[in-house]
Amino acid sequence: MNILDELEWRGAINQQTDEEGLKALTQEKSVALYCGIDPSGDSMHVGHLIPFMILKRFQLAGHKPVILIGGGTGSIGDPSGRHSERVLQTMDQIQANADKLSKQMRKLFQAGSDESGIRLVNNYDWLSGLSFLDFLRDYGKEFNINTMLAKDVVSSRLDTGISFTEFSYQIIQSVDFLHLFQNEEVQLQIGGSDQWGNITAGLDLIRKKEGSAAKAFGLTIPLLLKADGSKFGKSADGAIWLDPEKTTPYEFYQFWFNQDDRDVVKYLKYFTFLSKDEIDALEEQVKNEPHKRAAQKALAEEMTRFVHSQEALDEAIMISQALFSGDIQQLTADQIASTFKDVPSSEAAKGEHNLVEFLVDLTGIEPSRRQAREDIKNGAIRLKGIQIKDVEHTVSEADSYDNRFIIVRKGKKKYFLVNLA
Protein backbone atom coordinates (compact mmCIF):
# COMPACT_ATOMS: atom_id res chain seq x y z
CA MET A 1 0.00 0.00 0.00
CA ASN A 2 1.37 3.41 -0.98
CA ILE A 3 1.98 5.69 2.01
CA LEU A 4 -0.71 8.11 0.76
CA ASP A 5 -3.25 5.29 0.39
CA GLU A 6 -2.50 4.26 3.95
CA LEU A 7 -2.92 7.83 5.22
CA GLU A 8 -6.22 8.07 3.35
CA TRP A 9 -7.48 4.88 5.01
CA ARG A 10 -6.43 6.21 8.40
CA GLY A 11 -8.39 9.42 7.79
CA ALA A 12 -5.19 11.41 8.18
CA ILE A 13 -5.30 13.63 5.08
CA ASN A 14 -7.13 16.93 5.05
CA GLN A 15 -5.70 18.78 2.03
CA GLN A 16 -3.02 18.16 -0.59
CA THR A 17 -1.63 20.66 -3.06
CA ASP A 18 -1.17 18.07 -5.84
CA GLU A 19 -2.49 14.60 -4.97
CA GLU A 20 -1.52 12.87 -8.21
CA GLY A 21 1.92 14.49 -8.35
CA LEU A 22 2.75 13.59 -4.75
CA LYS A 23 1.56 10.02 -5.18
CA ALA A 24 3.71 9.59 -8.27
CA LEU A 25 6.71 11.07 -6.44
CA THR A 26 6.36 8.79 -3.40
CA GLN A 27 6.12 5.75 -5.69
CA GLU A 28 9.11 6.86 -7.72
CA LYS A 29 11.64 7.45 -4.93
CA SER A 30 12.36 8.02 -1.26
CA VAL A 31 11.09 11.53 -0.53
CA ALA A 32 12.52 14.03 1.96
CA LEU A 33 9.76 15.79 3.90
CA TYR A 34 9.53 18.00 6.96
CA CYS A 35 7.33 19.10 9.79
CA GLY A 36 8.15 21.85 12.26
CA ILE A 37 7.42 22.76 15.84
CA ASP A 38 8.24 25.98 17.65
CA PRO A 39 9.83 25.75 21.13
CA SER A 40 7.11 27.76 22.87
CA GLY A 41 7.15 25.18 25.68
CA ASP A 42 9.55 22.61 27.08
CA SER A 43 7.46 19.57 26.13
CA MET A 44 5.09 18.39 23.44
CA HIS A 45 1.59 17.29 24.38
CA VAL A 46 -0.48 14.66 22.60
CA GLY A 47 -2.06 17.28 20.34
CA HIS A 48 1.40 18.09 18.94
CA LEU A 49 1.91 14.40 18.12
CA ILE A 50 -0.65 14.29 15.32
CA PRO A 51 1.50 15.56 12.38
CA PHE A 52 4.60 13.87 13.77
CA MET A 53 2.85 10.51 13.75
CA ILE A 54 2.38 11.08 10.01
CA LEU A 55 6.07 11.93 9.74
CA LYS A 56 6.86 8.68 11.56
CA ARG A 57 4.72 6.73 9.08
CA PHE A 58 6.71 8.22 6.20
CA GLN A 59 9.89 7.19 8.01
CA LEU A 60 8.67 3.59 8.38
CA ALA A 61 7.71 3.57 4.69
CA GLY A 62 11.32 4.35 3.72
CA HIS A 63 11.12 8.10 3.24
CA LYS A 64 13.44 10.71 4.79
CA PRO A 65 11.86 12.93 7.44
CA VAL A 66 13.38 16.19 8.60
CA ILE A 67 12.20 17.63 11.92
CA LEU A 68 12.49 21.39 12.19
CA ILE A 69 12.77 22.90 15.66
CA GLY A 70 11.80 26.56 15.25
CA GLY A 71 14.42 28.35 17.29
CA GLY A 72 14.06 31.28 14.91
CA THR A 73 10.30 31.29 14.29
CA GLY A 74 9.70 30.52 17.95
CA SER A 75 11.33 33.80 18.88
CA ILE A 76 8.56 35.79 17.13
CA GLY A 77 5.46 33.59 17.54
CA ASP A 78 3.05 31.83 15.22
CA PRO A 79 -0.34 33.60 15.00
CA SER A 80 -2.28 30.47 14.00
CA GLY A 81 -5.14 29.38 16.21
CA ARG A 82 -4.79 32.40 18.49
CA HIS A 83 -6.75 35.62 18.94
CA SER A 84 -4.04 37.60 20.68
CA GLU A 85 -0.30 38.16 20.47
CA ARG A 86 2.05 35.62 21.97
CA VAL A 87 4.21 36.70 24.90
CA LEU A 88 7.79 36.69 23.64
CA GLN A 89 10.25 34.50 25.54
CA THR A 90 13.93 35.14 26.13
CA MET A 91 16.36 33.51 23.73
CA ASP A 92 17.80 31.49 26.62
CA GLN A 93 14.36 30.06 27.37
CA ILE A 94 13.75 29.32 23.70
CA GLN A 95 17.06 27.47 23.50
CA ALA A 96 16.30 25.48 26.66
CA ASN A 97 12.90 24.52 25.24
CA ALA A 98 14.46 23.62 21.89
CA ASP A 99 16.95 21.30 23.62
CA LYS A 100 14.15 19.48 25.44
CA LEU A 101 11.97 19.15 22.34
CA SER A 102 14.96 17.84 20.37
CA LYS A 103 15.50 15.19 23.04
CA GLN A 104 11.86 14.11 22.81
CA MET A 105 12.07 13.92 19.02
CA ARG A 106 15.26 11.85 19.08
CA LYS A 107 13.54 9.37 21.35
CA LEU A 108 10.40 9.11 19.21
CA PHE A 109 12.25 8.83 15.92
CA GLN A 110 15.43 7.14 17.17
CA ALA A 111 17.38 9.91 15.52
CA GLY A 112 21.09 9.32 15.62
CA SER A 113 20.89 5.61 14.84
CA ASP A 114 22.22 4.52 11.46
CA GLU A 115 18.79 3.14 10.54
CA SER A 116 16.74 6.16 11.51
CA GLY A 117 17.08 8.13 8.26
CA ILE A 118 15.94 11.28 10.02
CA ARG A 119 17.46 14.71 10.60
CA LEU A 120 16.83 17.40 13.19
CA VAL A 121 17.45 21.00 12.15
CA ASN A 122 16.91 24.37 13.83
CA ASN A 123 15.84 27.31 11.67
CA TYR A 124 17.70 29.71 13.95
CA ASP A 125 20.83 28.47 12.17
CA TRP A 126 19.87 30.14 8.87
CA LEU A 127 17.38 32.80 9.95
CA SER A 128 19.69 34.44 12.52
CA GLY A 129 22.20 35.36 9.81
CA LEU A 130 19.59 37.03 7.60
CA SER A 131 19.77 40.82 7.69
CA PHE A 132 16.63 42.92 7.68
CA LEU A 133 17.49 44.45 4.30
CA ASP A 134 18.18 41.02 2.78
CA PHE A 135 14.89 39.75 4.20
CA LEU A 136 12.97 42.58 2.52
CA ARG A 137 14.88 42.46 -0.78
CA ASP A 138 15.18 38.70 -1.24
CA TYR A 139 11.90 37.52 0.24
CA GLY A 140 9.52 40.35 1.17
CA LYS A 141 9.43 41.45 -2.47
CA GLU A 142 7.99 38.04 -3.42
CA PHE A 143 4.90 38.35 -1.20
CA ASN A 144 1.74 40.23 -2.11
CA ILE A 145 0.03 41.84 0.89
CA ASN A 146 -3.45 41.13 -0.49
CA THR A 147 -2.62 37.43 -0.82
CA MET A 148 -1.20 37.33 2.70
CA LEU A 149 -4.31 39.02 4.12
CA ALA A 150 -6.51 36.39 2.49
CA LYS A 151 -4.78 33.52 4.30
CA ASP A 152 -6.97 32.12 7.08
CA VAL A 153 -4.13 32.35 9.56
CA VAL A 154 -4.06 36.14 9.10
CA SER A 155 -7.68 36.95 8.18
CA SER A 156 -8.91 35.37 11.43
CA ARG A 157 -6.86 37.95 13.33
CA LEU A 158 -7.81 41.11 11.45
CA ASP A 159 -10.72 41.98 13.73
CA THR A 160 -8.67 41.75 16.92
CA GLY A 161 -5.44 42.98 15.36
CA ILE A 162 -2.10 41.43 14.49
CA SER A 163 1.41 42.82 14.83
CA PHE A 164 3.80 43.09 11.90
CA THR A 165 5.95 40.51 13.71
CA GLU A 166 3.32 37.78 13.67
CA PHE A 167 2.06 38.92 10.26
CA SER A 168 5.56 38.19 8.92
CA TYR A 169 5.52 34.63 10.25
CA GLN A 170 4.28 33.08 7.00
CA ILE A 171 7.14 34.72 5.10
CA ILE A 172 9.66 33.30 7.53
CA GLN A 173 8.11 29.82 7.41
CA SER A 174 8.21 30.06 3.62
CA VAL A 175 11.92 30.83 3.84
CA ASP A 176 12.30 27.64 5.89
CA PHE A 177 10.64 25.54 3.18
CA LEU A 178 12.79 27.15 0.49
CA HIS A 179 15.97 26.60 2.53
CA LEU A 180 15.16 22.93 3.12
CA PHE A 181 14.20 22.46 -0.54
CA GLN A 182 17.53 23.92 -1.66
CA ASN A 183 19.80 22.40 1.00
CA GLU A 184 18.12 19.20 2.24
CA GLU A 185 16.24 18.16 -0.92
CA VAL A 186 12.95 18.46 1.00
CA GLN A 187 9.99 18.32 -1.38
CA LEU A 188 7.07 17.95 1.02
CA GLN A 189 5.90 19.90 4.06
CA ILE A 190 3.22 18.48 6.34
CA GLY A 191 1.35 20.16 9.16
CA GLY A 192 -1.97 20.66 10.89
CA SER A 193 -4.95 22.07 9.01
CA ASP A 194 -4.17 25.53 10.41
CA GLN A 195 -0.84 25.49 8.55
CA TRP A 196 -2.33 25.32 5.05
CA GLY A 197 -1.82 29.03 4.38
CA ASN A 198 1.82 28.94 5.52
CA ILE A 199 2.54 25.79 3.51
CA THR A 200 1.06 27.14 0.27
CA ALA A 201 2.94 30.41 0.77
CA GLY A 202 6.16 28.38 0.97
CA LEU A 203 5.31 26.54 -2.25
CA ASP A 204 4.71 29.86 -4.02
CA LEU A 205 8.11 31.12 -2.87
CA ILE A 206 9.87 27.96 -4.04
CA ARG A 207 8.37 28.27 -7.51
CA LYS A 208 9.23 31.94 -7.75
CA LYS A 209 12.84 31.24 -6.80
CA GLU A 210 13.35 27.84 -8.45
CA GLY A 211 10.96 27.97 -11.39
CA SER A 212 7.39 26.82 -11.94
CA ALA A 213 8.51 23.23 -12.61
CA ALA A 214 9.95 22.81 -9.11
CA LYS A 215 8.50 19.68 -7.53
CA ALA A 216 7.33 20.68 -4.08
CA PHE A 217 4.17 19.65 -2.27
CA GLY A 218 2.08 20.31 0.82
CA LEU A 219 -0.15 18.07 2.91
CA THR A 220 -2.22 18.87 5.98
CA ILE A 221 -3.84 16.69 8.63
CA PRO A 222 -7.47 17.19 9.71
CA LEU A 223 -8.30 18.90 12.98
CA LEU A 224 -8.91 16.02 15.37
CA LEU A 225 -12.16 16.37 17.29
CA LYS A 226 -13.69 14.11 19.89
CA ALA A 227 -17.16 12.62 19.46
CA ASP A 228 -18.61 15.36 21.67
CA GLY A 229 -17.20 18.02 19.33
CA SER A 230 -14.43 19.20 21.65
CA LYS A 231 -10.79 19.44 20.58
CA PHE A 232 -8.69 16.33 21.12
CA GLY A 233 -5.68 16.38 23.42
CA LYS A 234 -6.81 17.56 26.82
CA SER A 235 -8.24 15.91 29.91
CA ALA A 236 -10.23 17.48 32.71
CA ASP A 237 -6.89 18.32 34.35
CA GLY A 238 -5.38 19.98 31.27
CA ALA A 239 -2.90 18.97 28.59
CA ILE A 240 -1.49 15.44 28.39
CA TRP A 241 2.25 15.97 28.11
CA LEU A 242 4.92 13.68 26.69
CA ASP A 243 7.30 14.69 29.47
CA PRO A 244 6.92 12.07 32.25
CA GLU A 245 7.62 14.77 34.83
CA LYS A 246 4.50 16.64 33.68
CA THR A 247 2.25 13.67 32.93
CA THR A 248 3.32 10.36 34.46
CA PRO A 249 3.29 7.23 32.27
CA TYR A 250 0.41 5.94 34.43
CA GLU A 251 -1.63 9.11 33.76
CA PHE A 252 -0.64 8.91 30.07
CA TYR A 253 -1.81 5.28 29.91
CA GLN A 254 -5.08 6.12 31.64
CA PHE A 255 -5.76 9.02 29.23
CA TRP A 256 -5.75 6.63 26.28
CA PHE A 257 -7.50 3.80 28.14
CA ASN A 258 -10.42 6.08 29.05
CA GLN A 259 -11.25 7.12 25.49
CA ASP A 260 -14.85 6.97 24.34
CA ASP A 261 -15.98 3.95 22.29
CA ARG A 262 -17.02 6.42 19.58
CA ASP A 263 -13.46 7.74 19.26
CA VAL A 264 -11.17 4.81 19.96
CA VAL A 265 -11.05 3.28 16.45
CA LYS A 266 -10.28 6.69 14.94
CA TYR A 267 -7.44 7.12 17.42
CA LEU A 268 -6.11 3.62 16.69
CA LYS A 269 -5.86 4.63 13.03
CA TYR A 270 -4.30 8.03 13.78
CA PHE A 271 -1.84 7.15 16.49
CA THR A 272 -0.85 3.49 16.35
CA PHE A 273 1.10 1.45 13.86
CA LEU A 274 -1.25 -1.51 14.08
CA SER A 275 -2.24 -3.02 10.74
CA LYS A 276 -5.62 -2.65 9.06
CA ASP A 277 -6.53 -6.23 9.97
CA GLU A 278 -5.63 -5.66 13.63
CA ILE A 279 -7.63 -2.44 13.83
CA ASP A 280 -10.61 -3.99 12.01
CA ALA A 281 -10.62 -6.84 14.57
CA LEU A 282 -10.55 -4.34 17.44
CA GLU A 283 -13.37 -2.38 15.83
CA GLU A 284 -15.48 -5.54 15.85
CA GLN A 285 -14.78 -5.97 19.56
CA VAL A 286 -15.91 -2.40 20.22
CA LYS A 287 -19.21 -3.24 18.52
CA ASN A 288 -19.76 -6.67 20.03
CA GLU A 289 -17.93 -6.60 23.40
CA PRO A 290 -17.49 -2.95 24.38
CA HIS A 291 -17.34 -3.84 28.09
CA LYS A 292 -14.00 -5.57 27.57
CA ARG A 293 -12.43 -2.30 26.30
CA ALA A 294 -9.96 -4.26 24.17
CA ALA A 295 -9.53 -1.39 21.72
CA GLN A 296 -8.82 1.12 24.50
CA LYS A 297 -6.33 -1.28 26.08
CA ALA A 298 -4.51 -1.73 22.76
CA LEU A 299 -4.46 2.04 22.19
CA ALA A 300 -3.10 2.74 25.69
CA GLU A 301 -0.44 0.06 25.39
CA GLU A 302 0.73 1.11 21.93
CA MET A 303 0.95 4.80 22.80
CA THR A 304 2.61 4.38 26.21
CA ARG A 305 5.20 2.03 24.74
CA PHE A 306 5.88 4.37 21.80
CA VAL A 307 6.18 7.61 23.79
CA HIS A 308 7.80 6.23 26.95
CA SER A 309 9.08 2.64 26.92
CA GLN A 310 8.10 -0.96 27.54
CA GLU A 311 9.28 -0.58 31.14
CA ALA A 312 7.06 2.48 31.65
CA LEU A 313 4.12 0.60 30.12
CA ASP A 314 4.69 -2.37 32.44
CA GLU A 315 4.70 -0.04 35.44
CA ALA A 316 1.54 1.78 34.28
CA ILE A 317 -0.28 -1.54 33.88
CA MET A 318 0.92 -2.71 37.29
CA ILE A 319 -0.30 0.47 38.97
CA SER A 320 -3.64 0.25 37.12
CA GLN A 321 -4.15 -3.34 38.22
CA ALA A 322 -3.19 -2.52 41.81
CA LEU A 323 -5.72 0.32 41.97
CA PHE A 324 -8.44 -1.74 40.32
CA SER A 325 -7.98 -4.61 42.76
CA GLY A 326 -7.34 -2.37 45.76
CA ASP A 327 -4.10 -4.27 46.42
CA ILE A 328 -1.76 -1.29 46.64
CA GLN A 329 0.80 -2.79 49.05
CA GLN A 330 3.11 -3.58 46.15
CA LEU A 331 3.41 0.07 45.06
CA THR A 332 6.54 2.02 45.97
CA ALA A 333 6.55 5.37 47.74
CA ASP A 334 7.49 7.13 44.49
CA GLN A 335 4.63 5.42 42.66
CA ILE A 336 2.27 6.46 45.45
CA ALA A 337 3.50 10.07 45.21
CA SER A 338 2.79 10.30 41.48
CA THR A 339 -0.36 8.16 41.33
CA PHE A 340 -2.20 9.78 44.24
CA LYS A 341 -1.01 13.35 43.78
CA ASP A 342 -4.52 14.58 42.89
CA VAL A 343 -6.53 12.85 45.64
CA PRO A 344 -7.53 14.75 48.82
CA SER A 345 -4.51 15.08 51.07
CA SER A 346 -3.56 16.13 54.57
CA GLU A 347 -0.56 16.02 56.89
CA ALA A 348 0.11 14.12 60.12
CA ALA A 349 3.12 13.77 62.35
CA LYS A 350 5.21 10.65 62.12
CA GLY A 351 4.81 8.24 64.99
CA GLU A 352 2.10 6.04 66.44
CA HIS A 353 -1.56 7.14 66.61
CA ASN A 354 -4.85 5.56 67.51
CA LEU A 355 -6.74 4.91 64.27
CA VAL A 356 -9.90 6.78 65.35
CA GLU A 357 -7.89 9.83 66.39
CA PHE A 358 -5.85 9.59 63.19
CA LEU A 359 -8.98 9.63 61.00
CA VAL A 360 -10.74 12.40 62.88
CA ASP A 361 -8.34 14.70 64.72
CA LEU A 362 -5.19 14.44 62.62
CA THR A 363 -6.46 14.13 59.05
CA GLY A 364 -10.15 15.06 59.02
CA ILE A 365 -10.94 12.05 56.86
CA GLU A 366 -13.86 11.21 59.15
CA PRO A 367 -16.28 13.91 60.42
CA SER A 368 -16.65 12.42 63.92
CA ARG A 369 -15.36 9.68 66.19
CA ARG A 370 -18.72 7.96 66.12
CA GLN A 371 -18.65 7.82 62.30
CA ALA A 372 -15.01 6.68 62.34
CA ARG A 373 -15.76 3.79 64.71
CA GLU A 374 -18.79 2.78 62.64
CA ASP A 375 -16.82 2.77 59.37
CA ILE A 376 -13.95 0.83 60.94
CA LYS A 377 -16.25 -1.84 62.37
CA ASN A 378 -18.08 -2.15 59.03
CA GLY A 379 -14.79 -2.75 57.18
CA ALA A 380 -14.94 0.50 55.22
CA ILE A 381 -11.42 1.64 56.19
CA ARG A 382 -8.24 0.30 54.60
CA LEU A 383 -4.65 1.32 55.26
CA LYS A 384 -2.13 0.44 52.56
CA GLY A 385 -4.88 -1.64 50.96
CA ILE A 386 -5.43 -3.74 54.10
CA GLN A 387 -8.86 -3.76 55.73
CA ILE A 388 -8.81 -2.64 59.37
CA LYS A 389 -11.77 -3.54 61.62
CA ASP A 390 -10.14 -2.92 64.99
CA VAL A 391 -11.05 0.50 66.46
CA GLU A 392 -8.03 0.17 68.76
CA HIS A 393 -5.62 -0.27 65.85
CA THR A 394 -2.44 1.80 66.17
CA VAL A 395 -1.38 3.56 62.99
CA SER A 396 2.40 3.17 62.68
CA GLU A 397 5.25 3.12 60.19
CA ALA A 398 4.12 -0.36 59.14
CA ASP A 399 1.01 1.21 57.57
CA SER A 400 3.07 3.71 55.56
CA TYR A 401 5.17 3.81 52.43
CA ASP A 402 8.78 4.42 53.48
CA ASN A 403 7.43 6.48 56.39
CA ARG A 404 6.53 9.19 53.83
CA PHE A 405 2.86 8.55 53.07
CA ILE A 406 -0.16 6.70 54.36
CA ILE A 407 -2.95 5.88 51.91
CA VAL A 408 -6.39 5.63 53.47
CA ARG A 409 -9.16 4.08 51.44
CA LYS A 410 -12.69 4.78 52.65
CA GLY A 411 -15.36 2.65 51.06
CA LYS A 412 -14.82 1.32 47.55
CA LYS A 413 -13.32 4.30 45.73
CA LYS A 414 -12.43 7.17 48.05
CA TYR A 415 -8.68 7.53 48.57
CA PHE A 416 -6.87 9.98 50.86
CA LEU A 417 -3.15 10.72 50.89
CA VAL A 418 -1.60 11.53 54.26
CA ASN A 419 1.84 13.12 54.11
CA LEU A 420 3.89 12.22 57.17
CA ALA A 421 5.73 15.28 58.45
C-alpha positions, 0 to 999 in steps of 0.5 A: 500500500502506498503511504498516501493510500494508507494515510487516506485509510487512516483518515489522516489527510485533510488537504493536498496541493497536488495529490496525483503528483505527490503520489507519483513522487512517493512511488518513484523514490524516497522523498525528503519531507519535513514538519516543524514545531516551535519551542514555545514550551519545554514539552510536546503534548499529545495534540502536537503528536498528530502531524509527527505521527504522520512523519513517523509513518513516512519514516517507516515507509522508507522516506526521509523525514526532517524535523524542524525545531523553530528556534528562529520562528519561535522567537517571534510567535506563530499567530495560527489558532490564536486571537491575541499576540504571543508573549515573547520569551527570552532567547535562553528560554527558547534554547532550553525549550528547543533542547528538550523538544529535540531530546523528545524527538530523538527518542520518538524517531530514534534519531542518531541511529544509522537506521533512523534516516531522520534529521533534526534542524533548527531554523535559527541556524539560517534565519539568525544570519539574515539581515533585515534588508536582505529579508525585505529584498530577497523575500519580502518582495515576493509576497503580495500583501493582499494574498497574505491578508486572504490567508486564514491564519491572518484573516482570522486575526484582522478583527482583533489585530495582528502585529507586523511581527506575527504577520511576517511569520508566514514569510519566515516559514516560507523561507524555511521551506525554500531553505530545506528544498535547496539544501536538504532536498525536501519536497514535502511539508506536512502540518496541521490544518491551520498550517495550510496558508503557511505551507502554500505560501512556501510553495509559491516562494519555491516556484518563484525562486526555483521555477514553476517546474519545481516539484514541491508539495504540501499536505495537511492533517485534519483537525482532530475532534472528539465525538462530543465536538471538543478538541482532542488532546486535553483531559479534565486536568489539562494537557497530556504531556509527553514529558513524564515529569509533567504527565506520568506514564500511568496518567498517560496510559489512563488518558488513552485507556479512558477514550470513548468507544465512539473515538477509539477506532479513529485514534487507533488509526491516527496514532498506532502502527497496528495493521488494518486487519488488527484495527478492524478486529478491534473495531469488531470488539468495540461493537460486540464486546465494548465492556472488555475495552480491548480497543482502549487497552490496545491504544493505551499500550501502543501509545505508552510504549511508543512515547515512553518505553516498555518498562514504563508501560509495564509499570503503568499496567501494574499500577492500574491493576493494583488500583483496580484490585485495591491491592496497593501494598506492592506500590513504591513510595514514588509510585504512590506520590505520582499516582495519588497526587490529585486525591484529597490530602492532609498532613500528620506527624510521624509516629504512632496514633490511635486509628480513630484519632488519626482519621478524625483529629489528625487528618479530618478524613472522618467527620466524627469519632462515632462515624469513624468507629462505625466505618472501621467496624463495618470494614470500610477503612483500609490502610495500605490496601489492608482492611482494618476492623479494629477500632483500637488499631495503632497507625504506625510506620508499618502502615506507611510507604517508606514512612513518607505517606499513608494511603487511606481508602474509605469505602470502595473508591475514596482515597486519601493521601496523608503526608507524614511530616 
